[in-house]
Amino acid sequence: MQKGMHTDTERCVRAVQSKDARFDGWFFTAVLTTRIYCRPSCPVVPPKPGNMTFYPSAAACQQAGFRACKRCRPDTSPGSPEWNERADLVARAMRLIADGVVDREGVPGLAARLGYSTRQVERQLLAELGAGPLALARAQRAQTARLLIETTALPMAEIAFAAGFSSIRAFNDTVREVFALSPSELRARVPRRAAGQVSGTAGSLTLRLPFRAPLNPDNLFGHLAATAVPGVEEWRDGAYRRTLRLPYGHGVVALSPNPDHVACRLTLSDLRDLTVAISRCRRLLDLDADPVAIDDQLRTDPVLAPLVAKAPGRRVPRTVDEAEFAVRAVLGQQVSTAAARTHAARLVAAHGDPVDDPEGGLTHLFPSPEQLARLDPESLAMPRTRRTTFTTLVGQLADGALNLGVESDWTETRARLLALPGFGPWTADVIAMRALGDPDAFLPTDLGIRKAAQELGLPSTPAALTARAAAWRPWRAYAVQYLWATDSHPINFLPV
């Protein structure tokens, strides 16, 4: 699967005829006779090849006058893996659109974050995706609206507001145009027993996060639970729970692995944050990855092949807050997992904003860089050199000199991190892997990686291991997960 796959008509037709779910989100099938668009795995009888045309995005289908299929619901496909594995302008723009930037800051805000003119951004998105940023954001709003209509009992006016529409009329028109049903007709189609109700807590809802199979939850949830910062994160009743700092307010999320989806229960102080919260949870769990392509590449190495065969579908545990992760990476330098959690918990208790969690033990949001930049460095229980590393990092994050957001350029940002005092390759690369989302980030100096390499007969010196790992590109961050998993550390096991 590769960039511009929708232009390979023969391959797309084969995927549709075999109802191959691996291609969901990579392209969309528009049927010329019915004016409906579908995901490749749609369960209906495939149309004749001459009646199919293919688009790279749901927004492009909608712009061309096609309506979403009521059977396969193409708007609920996993997102295209391309936006997580590429670092170019289009991929960075798509990550920002998913994070709700167009709804909050408009197209000029999107362009400013990317460092390009609005015209350049619009031209590139149109060329590759068949739709500009406004149309792509509109398609996302429609998807959010459908989710709220079908899974909550919220009044339609509140849904329009929460989904990011500027008016009730725009909400009604868009829903009718995209789904060929009015909002009330969409809600009426949901069986009563299936329609979730808004719970006693304002802004609480339950939804399913789809992913491409296979997904191995062990190291993913194991890592998040084993490194959880008390007060901000916890493992409770089979779910990873944590607090979220969001553009309009805050939230609490509970995420539980299931065979065909991740159950997500969100409680938000402001429903306008729904799209962003979902996007960040998907990113945290790396749900838009293409595990078949990744594992196929890693299997070509005879050393990794048995590890992949034993537990395919490993994901990279990422983050919902890039600045938070960078701070925690510095706190974790040259100390144990338990010590890093203790350091972080002290910061949270002293400087984090309190949060009410009636369902569990979450107490605070992780402090923002601005809050941490104001603390007294002498209060930090760490060596002076690490204190300098910490204060320099939070100072640059707070004043905007260092940006770790979804729009950041991986290579440039890694270089900026390495220029900070106390930042060596391990710290920069672990931030690149888990915060920036670089799928090719590699940790040849990591003790766990060197130990695994030695046991597997791989070179264990950083330079030799890096040379050997060239065959794993562009998926070295996933190779790291397979190598880490050879150890008995708690990060590799789903908590009980």
C-alpha positions as CSV (number, residue, x, y, z in Angstrom):
1,M,0.0,0.0,0.0
2,Q,1.4,3.4,-0.9
3,K,0.8,7.0,-1.6
4,G,-1.8,7.7,-4.2
5,M,-3.2,4.1,-4.2
6,H,-6.6,5.4,-5.4
7,T,-5.0,5.9,-8.9
8,D,-4.2,2.2,-9.2
9,T,-7.7,1.2,-10.5
10,E,-6.9,-2.5,-11.0
11,R,-5.6,-2.9,-7.5
12,C,-8.5,-1.0,-6.0
13,V,-11.0,-3.2,-7.9
14,R,-9.4,-6.3,-6.6
15,A,-9.5,-5.0,-3.0
16,V,-13.3,-4.2,-3.4
17,Q,-14.1,-7.5,-5.0
18,S,-12.4,-9.4,-2.1
19,K,-13.9,-7.0,0.5
20,D,-10.4,-6.6,2.0
21,A,-10.8,-4.6,5.2
22,R,-7.0,-3.9,5.3
23,F,-7.6,-1.2,2.6
24,D,-10.3,0.7,4.6
25,G,-9.2,4.3,5.0
26,W,-6.6,4.0,2.2
27,F,-9.2,4.8,-0.5
28,F,-12.9,5.1,-1.0
29,T,-15.1,3.5,-3.7
30,A,-17.7,5.8,-5.4
31,V,-20.4,4.0,-7.3
32,L,-21.4,6.0,-10.4
33,T,-24.9,4.4,-10.8
34,T,-26.1,4.9,-7.2
35,R,-24.0,8.1,-6.3
36,I,-23.0,6.4,-3.0
37,Y,-19.4,5.9,-1.7
38,C,-18.2,3.0,0.3
39,R,-15.3,1.5,2.1
40,P,-13.5,-1.3,0.3
41,S,-14.9,-3.9,2.7
42,C,-18.5,-3.0,2.1
43,P,-20.7,-6.1,2.6
44,V,-23.0,-5.4,-0.3
45,V,-22.5,-7.1,-3.7
46,P,-19.6,-5.3,-5.4
47,P,-20.6,-3.1,-8.4
48,K,-19.3,-3.7,-11.9
49,P,-15.8,-2.4,-12.3
50,G,-17.0,0.1,-14.9
51,N,-19.3,1.7,-12.4
52,M,-16.6,2.2,-9.8
53,T,-14.3,5.2,-9.4
54,F,-11.9,5.8,-6.5
55,Y,-11.1,8.7,-4.3
56,P,-8.3,9.3,-1.7
57,S,-10.7,10.8,1.0
58,A,-14.3,10.8,2.1
59,A,-14.2,14.6,1.7
60,A,-13.3,14.2,-2.0
61,C,-16.3,11.8,-2.5
62,Q,-18.6,14.3,-0.8
63,Q,-17.2,17.2,-3.0
64,A,-18.0,15.1,-6.1
65,G,-21.6,14.7,-5.0
66,F,-21.5,11.1,-3.5
67,R,-23.3,10.2,-0.3
68,A,-22.0,7.9,2.4
69,C,-23.2,4.2,2.3
70,K,-25.7,3.4,5.1
71,R,-24.4,-0.2,5.3
72,C,-20.6,0.1,5.6
73,R,-20.5,3.6,7.0
74,P,-17.2,4.6,5.3
75,D,-16.9,7.7,7.6
76,T,-16.1,5.3,10.5
77,S,-13.1,3.6,8.8
78,P,-9.7,3.8,10.6
79,G,-7.8,6.8,9.3
80,S,-5.3,6.4,6.5
81,P,-1.9,5.1,7.9
82,E,-0.2,7.6,5.5
83,W,-0.7,10.6,7.8
84,N,1.2,8.8,10.7
85,E,4.1,7.5,8.6
86,R,4.9,10.5,6.5
87,A,6.5,13.8,7.5
88,D,5.7,16.0,4.5
89,L,3.4,19.0,4.3
90,V,0.2,17.0,3.4
91,A,0.7,14.5,6.2
92,R,1.4,17.2,8.8
93,A,-1.7,19.2,7.6
94,M,-3.9,16.1,7.9
95,R,-2.6,15.5,11.5
96,L,-3.5,19.1,12.4
97,I,-7.0,18.8,10.7
98,A,-7.6,15.7,12.8
99,D,-6.6,17.7,15.9
100,G,-9.4,20.2,15.1
101,V,-7.1,23.1,14.1
102,V,-9.2,24.3,11.1
103,D,-12.4,24.4,13.3
104,R,-10.6,26.5,16.0
105,E,-8.2,28.6,13.9
106,G,-9.4,28.5,10.3
107,V,-7.3,27.7,7.3
108,P,-5.0,30.7,8.0
109,G,-4.2,29.2,11.4
110,L,-3.5,25.8,9.8
111,A,-1.2,27.4,7.2
112,A,0.6,29.5,9.9
113,R,1.4,26.4,12.0
114,L,2.8,24.7,8.9
115,G,4.9,27.7,7.8
116,Y,3.3,27.9,4.4
117,S,0.8,30.3,2.7
118,T,-2.9,29.3,2.7
119,R,-2.7,29.0,-1.1
120,Q,0.2,26.5,-0.9
121,V,-1.6,24.3,1.7
122,E,-4.9,24.3,-0.2
123,R,-3.1,23.5,-3.5
124,Q,-1.2,20.5,-2.1
125,L,-4.2,19.1,-0.3
126,L,-6.4,19.4,-3.3
127,A,-3.8,17.8,-5.6
128,E,-3.3,14.7,-3.3
129,L,-6.7,14.3,-1.6
130,G,-9.1,15.9,-4.0
131,A,-10.4,18.3,-1.3
132,G,-9.1,21.4,0.4
133,P,-8.8,21.9,4.2
134,L,-12.3,23.3,4.6
135,A,-13.9,20.3,2.9
136,L,-11.7,17.9,4.9
137,A,-12.7,19.6,8.2
138,R,-16.3,19.5,7.1
139,A,-16.2,15.8,6.5
140,Q,-14.7,15.3,10.0
141,R,-17.4,17.5,11.5
142,A,-20.1,15.3,9.8
143,Q,-18.5,12.2,11.2
144,T,-18.4,13.7,14.7
145,A,-22.0,14.8,14.4
146,R,-23.1,11.3,13.3
147,L,-21.3,9.8,16.3
148,L,-23.1,12.1,18.7
149,I,-26.5,11.6,17.0
150,E,-26.3,7.9,17.2
151,T,-24.6,7.3,20.6
152,T,-26.0,10.0,22.8
153,A,-29.4,11.5,23.7
154,L,-28.0,15.1,23.4
155,P,-30.4,17.7,21.8
156,M,-29.5,18.4,18.1
157,A,-28.5,22.0,18.9
158,E,-25.9,20.8,21.4
159,I,-24.6,18.3,18.9
160,A,-24.2,20.9,16.2
161,F,-22.2,23.1,18.6
162,A,-20.1,20.1,19.9
163,A,-19.3,18.9,16.3
164,G,-17.9,22.3,15.4
165,F,-20.7,23.7,13.2
166,S,-21.3,27.4,13.1
167,S,-25.1,27.1,12.9
168,I,-27.9,24.7,13.2
169,R,-28.7,25.2,9.5
170,A,-25.1,24.3,8.5
171,F,-25.4,21.2,10.7
172,N,-28.7,20.1,9.2
173,D,-27.6,20.8,5.6
174,T,-24.3,18.9,6.0
175,V,-25.8,15.9,7.7
176,R,-28.5,15.6,5.0
177,E,-26.1,16.1,2.2
178,V,-23.4,13.6,3.4
179,F,-25.7,10.9,4.8
180,A,-28.9,11.4,2.7
181,L,-30.8,11.5,6.0
182,S,-31.8,14.4,8.4
183,P,-30.2,14.3,11.9
184,S,-33.5,13.1,13.4
185,E,-33.8,10.3,10.7
186,L,-30.3,9.2,11.5
187,R,-31.1,8.9,15.2
188,A,-34.4,7.1,14.4
189,R,-32.4,4.3,12.6
190,V,-30.5,3.4,15.7
191,P,-32.2,0.5,17.7
192,R,-33.2,1.8,21.1
193,R,-31.2,-0.8,23.0
194,A,-28.1,0.2,21.0
195,A,-28.4,3.9,21.5
196,G,-26.2,5.0,24.3
197,Q,-27.6,7.5,26.7
198,V,-25.8,10.5,28.1
199,S,-24.9,9.5,31.6
200,G,-25.4,11.5,34.8
201,T,-22.0,13.2,34.2
202,A,-22.3,16.0,31.7
203,G,-20.5,15.3,28.5
204,S,-20.0,11.6,29.0
205,L,-20.3,9.1,26.1
206,T,-19.1,5.7,25.0
207,L,-17.8,4.8,21.6
208,R,-15.8,2.2,19.7
209,L,-12.4,3.0,18.1
210,P,-11.8,0.9,15.0
211,F,-8.4,-0.4,14.0
212,R,-6.7,-2.5,11.4
213,A,-6.2,-6.1,12.6
214,P,-4.1,-7.6,14.0
215,L,-3.6,-5.5,17.2
216,N,-1.6,-6.9,20.0
217,P,-2.7,-5.1,23.2
218,D,0.0,-6.5,25.5
219,N,2.9,-4.1,25.1
220,L,0.6,-1.2,24.2
221,F,-1.6,-1.2,27.3
222,G,1.2,-2.8,29.4
223,H,3.6,0.1,28.7
224,L,1.0,2.7,29.5
225,A,-0.1,1.0,32.7
226,A,3.5,0.2,33.9
227,T,4.7,3.8,33.4
228,A,1.4,5.5,34.6
229,V,1.9,8.6,36.7
230,P,-0.3,8.5,39.8
231,G,-3.1,11.0,39.7
232,V,-2.9,11.4,35.9
233,E,-3.1,7.8,34.8
234,E,-4.3,4.4,36.2
235,W,-5.3,0.9,35.2
236,R,-8.7,0.1,36.6
237,D,-11.3,-2.6,35.8
238,G,-9.6,-3.7,32.6
239,A,-9.1,-0.1,31.3
240,Y,-6.3,2.4,31.0
241,R,-7.7,5.7,32.3
242,R,-6.1,9.1,32.2
243,T,-6.9,12.8,32.3
244,L,-6.7,15.0,29.2
245,R,-5.8,18.6,28.8
246,L,-7.9,19.8,25.8
247,P,-8.3,23.1,23.8
248,Y,-11.7,24.1,25.5
249,G,-11.4,22.3,28.8
250,H,-10.4,18.9,30.2
251,G,-11.5,15.3,30.0
252,V,-11.1,11.8,31.5
253,V,-10.9,8.8,29.2
254,A,-11.1,5.0,29.8
255,L,-9.7,2.8,27.0
256,S,-10.2,-1.0,27.0
257,P,-8.9,-3.4,24.3
258,N,-11.5,-5.7,22.6
259,P,-10.9,-8.2,19.8
260,D,-12.3,-5.9,17.0
261,H,-12.2,-2.4,18.6
262,V,-11.0,-0.4,21.5
263,A,-13.8,0.7,23.8
264,C,-13.5,4.4,24.7
265,R,-15.5,6.1,27.4
266,L,-15.0,9.9,27.4
267,T,-16.1,12.5,30.0
268,L,-15.5,16.0,28.7
269,S,-16.0,19.3,30.4
270,D,-16.8,20.9,27.0
271,L,-18.2,18.7,24.2
272,R,-16.4,20.8,21.6
273,D,-13.3,18.9,22.5
274,L,-14.8,15.6,21.3
275,T,-13.1,15.4,17.9
276,V,-9.7,16.3,19.4
277,A,-10.1,13.8,22.2
278,I,-10.9,11.0,19.8
279,S,-7.9,12.0,17.6
280,R,-5.5,12.0,20.5
281,C,-6.7,8.7,21.9
282,R,-6.3,7.1,18.4
283,R,-2.8,8.6,18.2
284,L,-2.0,7.4,21.8
285,L,-2.8,3.8,20.8
286,D,-1.4,4.0,17.3
287,L,-4.7,2.8,15.9
288,D,-4.2,4.1,12.3
289,A,-1.1,2.0,11.8
290,D,-0.9,-0.6,9.0
291,P,0.2,-3.7,10.9
292,V,0.3,-5.9,7.8
293,A,2.7,-3.7,5.9
294,I,4.9,-3.2,9.0
295,D,5.0,-6.9,10.0
296,D,5.6,-8.0,6.4
297,Q,8.7,-5.8,6.3
298,L,10.0,-6.9,9.7
299,R,9.4,-10.6,8.9
300,T,12.0,-10.4,6.1
301,D,14.7,-10.4,8.9
302,P,15.2,-14.0,10.1
303,V,15.9,-12.8,13.6
304,L,12.7,-10.7,13.9
305,A,10.5,-13.2,12.0
306,P,9.8,-15.5,15.0
307,L,9.0,-12.6,17.2
308,V,6.5,-11.2,14.7
309,A,5.0,-14.7,14.1
310,K,4.5,-15.2,17.9
311,A,2.7,-11.9,18.6
312,P,1.9,-9.9,15.4
313,G,0.3,-6.4,15.4
314,R,2.4,-4.7,18.0
315,R,1.8,-0.9,18.1
316,V,4.0,1.9,19.4
317,P,2.5,3.3,22.6
318,R,2.5,7.1,22.0
319,T,1.1,10.1,24.0
320,V,-1.9,12.4,24.2
321,D,0.4,15.4,25.1
322,E,3.8,15.8,23.4
323,A,5.1,18.3,25.9
324,E,4.1,16.1,28.8
325,F,5.9,13.2,27.3
326,A,9.1,15.2,26.7
327,V,9.1,16.3,30.4
328,R,8.6,12.7,31.5
329,A,11.4,11.5,29.3
330,V,13.8,13.9,31.1
331,L,12.5,12.8,34.5
332,G,13.2,9.2,33.4
333,Q,16.8,9.8,32.4
334,Q,19.1,7.3,34.2
335,V,16.5,6.3,36.7
336,S,14.2,3.3,37.1
337,T,10.6,3.3,35.9
338,A,9.4,3.5,39.5
339,A,11.6,6.5,40.3
340,A,10.5,8.3,37.2
341,R,6.8,7.8,38.2
342,T,7.6,9.1,41.7
343,H,9.3,12.3,40.3
344,A,6.4,12.9,37.9
345,A,3.8,12.3,40.7
346,R,5.4,15.0,42.9
347,L,5.3,17.5,40.1
348,V,1.6,16.6,39.4
349,A,0.6,17.0,43.0
350,A,2.4,20.3,43.4
351,H,1.6,22.0,40.1
352,G,-1.1,20.2,38.2
353,D,-4.7,21.4,38.0
354,P,-7.1,19.4,40.2
355,V,-9.7,17.3,38.4
356,D,-12.7,15.5,39.9
357,D,-13.0,11.8,39.0
358,P,-16.0,10.2,40.7
359,E,-15.2,6.8,39.0
360,G,-11.6,6.3,40.1
361,G,-8.3,7.7,41.4
362,L,-7.5,10.4,38.9
363,T,-6.8,13.7,40.6
364,H,-5.0,16.1,38.3
365,L,-4.1,17.2,34.8
366,F,-0.3,16.9,34.1
367,P,1.1,20.4,34.6
368,S,1.6,22.5,31.4
369,P,5.0,23.8,30.4
370,E,3.9,27.3,31.5
371,Q,3.1,26.0,35.0
372,L,6.4,24.1,35.2
373,A,8.4,27.1,33.9
374,R,7.3,29.0,37.0
375,L,8.5,26.5,39.6
376,D,11.5,27.0,41.8
377,P,14.3,24.8,40.3
378,E,15.7,24.2,43.8
379,S,12.5,22.3,44.6
380,L,13.4,19.6,42.1
381,A,14.9,16.5,43.7
382,M,17.4,15.7,41.0
383,P,21.1,16.4,40.1
384,R,22.0,19.9,39.1
385,T,22.8,19.0,35.5
386,R,19.4,17.3,35.0
387,R,17.7,20.3,36.7
388,T,19.3,22.5,34.0
389,T,18.0,20.0,31.3
390,F,14.5,20.2,32.8
391,T,14.3,24.0,33.2
392,T,15.7,24.6,29.7
393,L,13.2,22.2,28.1
394,V,10.1,23.6,29.9
395,G,11.3,27.2,29.3
396,Q,11.6,26.5,25.5
397,L,8.2,24.7,25.4
398,A,6.5,27.5,27.4
399,D,7.8,30.3,25.2
400,G,7.2,28.5,21.9
401,A,10.9,28.2,20.9
402,L,10.4,24.4,20.8
403,N,7.3,22.9,19.2
404,L,6.5,19.2,19.6
405,G,3.0,19.3,18.1
406,V,1.6,17.0,15.5
407,E,2.7,19.5,12.8
408,S,6.4,19.4,13.7
409,D,9.0,18.3,11.3
410,W,10.6,15.1,12.7
411,T,14.2,15.6,11.5
412,E,14.3,19.3,12.4
413,T,12.8,18.8,15.8
414,R,15.1,15.9,16.7
415,A,18.1,18.2,15.8
416,R,16.6,21.0,18.1
417,L,16.2,18.5,20.9
418,L,19.8,17.3,20.6
419,A,21.0,20.9,20.9
420,L,19.5,21.2,24.4
421,P,21.7,20.6,27.4
422,G,21.5,17.1,28.7
423,F,19.8,15.7,25.6
424,G,21.6,12.7,24.1
425,P,20.4,10.4,21.3
426,W,18.3,8.2,23.7
427,T,16.2,11.1,25.0
428,A,15.8,12.7,21.5
429,D,14.9,9.4,19.9
430,V,12.4,8.2,22.5
431,I,10.6,11.6,22.1
432,A,10.7,11.2,18.3
433,M,9.2,7.7,18.6
434,R,6.5,8.3,21.2
435,A,5.7,12.0,21.1
436,L,6.4,13.1,17.5
437,G,5.2,9.7,16.1
438,D,8.2,9.0,13.9
439,P,7.7,5.3,12.8
440,D,11.4,5.0,12.0
441,A,12.8,6.3,15.3
442,F,15.3,3.8,16.8
443,L,17.0,3.4,20.2
444,P,20.3,1.6,19.7
445,T,21.7,2.9,23.0
446,D,18.7,1.7,25.1
447,L,19.7,-0.9,27.6
448,G,16.6,-3.1,26.9
449,I,17.4,-3.0,23.2
450,R,21.1,-3.9,23.7
451,K,20.2,-6.7,26.0
452,A,17.6,-8.1,23.5
453,A,20.1,-7.8,20.7
454,Q,22.8,-9.7,22.6
455,E,20.4,-12.5,23.4
456,L,19.2,-12.8,19.8
457,G,22.6,-12.8,18.3
458,L,22.3,-9.3,16.8
459,P,25.2,-6.7,17.1
460,S,24.9,-5.1,20.5
461,T,27.1,-2.0,20.0
462,P,25.0,1.1,18.9
463,A,26.8,1.7,15.6
464,A,26.7,-2.0,14.5
465,L,23.1,-2.4,15.6
466,T,22.1,0.7,13.7
467,A,23.8,-0.6,10.6
468,R,22.0,-4.0,11.0
469,A,18.6,-2.2,11.6
470,A,18.8,-0.5,8.2
471,A,16.8,-3.4,6.8
472,W,13.9,-2.7,9.2
473,R,13.4,0.9,7.8
474,P,11.0,2.7,7.7
475,W,9.5,0.7,10.7
476,R,12.4,0.7,13.2
477,A,10.1,2.1,16.0
478,Y,8.0,-1.1,15.6
479,A,11.1,-3.3,15.7
480,V,11.9,-1.6,19.0
481,Q,8.6,-2.9,20.4
482,Y,9.3,-6.5,19.2
483,L,12.8,-6.4,20.8
484,W,11.6,-4.9,24.1
485,A,9.0,-7.7,24.2
486,T,11.7,-10.3,24.6
487,D,12.1,-9.2,28.2
488,S,10.0,-10.0,31.3
489,H,9.5,-6.3,32.2
490,P,5.9,-5.4,33.2
491,I,5.7,-3.0,30.2
492,N,5.3,-6.0,27.9
493,F,2.2,-7.6,29.6
494,L,-1.4,-6.6,29.7
495,P,-2.2,-5.9,33.3
496,V,-4.6,-8.2,35.1
